[in-house]
Amino acid sequence: MDSLVLSSLGHTWILDLDGTIVRHNGHKLDGNDTPLPGALEFLKNIPDADMVVFITSRTTEYKQVTERFLTEQGIRYDHIIYNAPFGERILVNDRKPSGLVTALAVNVQRDRFEGLHIEIDEGL
């Protein structure tokens, strides 16, 4: 079980969809998305004040079906970026003068989202 230990400051979550939150290409193979075990529970534990951004290689052709699925599942989000390249996603951010690391990355095994928990450390 892994924990993300975060400060009590606001956060921006940048999350992939296929293979991370839902079954990879399930919207094409099955005709609908299927949440991965543990993903919905994880998303519900993201603090309400945080920003949630999904990034996906899905084309805007799937915009309506994707957003309908997220709404039906009660998954909140602030933005969705479509048409992202298939390669690496790189996040670059500055380190706070206090030493707080402001860019984190977590790679999960495709189609397995389990054992990742959020922990807020008021001391950070």
C-alpha positions, 0 to 999 in steps of 0.5 A: 500500500502506497501513500501520497503524503501531501501538504495541506495546501491546495493541489492540482491532480493531473490524471490519465483516464485509460488504463489508470482510472478506467479499463484501457480502451474499454470505451472502444472494446466494450462500448463503454468505460469500466472504472478500475477497482479502487479508482472511484474510491481514490477519486472521492478522497481527493479534497473538494478544494483541489483541482482535477484535470484529466488528460487523455489521448482520446480524440474529441470524438469521444468527448460526449461519451467520456464526460457523460460517463464521468458525470454518471459515475459522480467523478468530479473534474475541472478540465479534460484535455483531449488529443494528448500524444501517446508518449510520456507526460512531463510535469515541471514545477518549482520547489518552494523555498521551504523545500516542499516538492511541488511536482510528484509523479506516480506510475501505476500498472496499466488497468490496475489501480489499487493500494494508492492512498492520500495522506495530508500532513499538516506539517508540510 
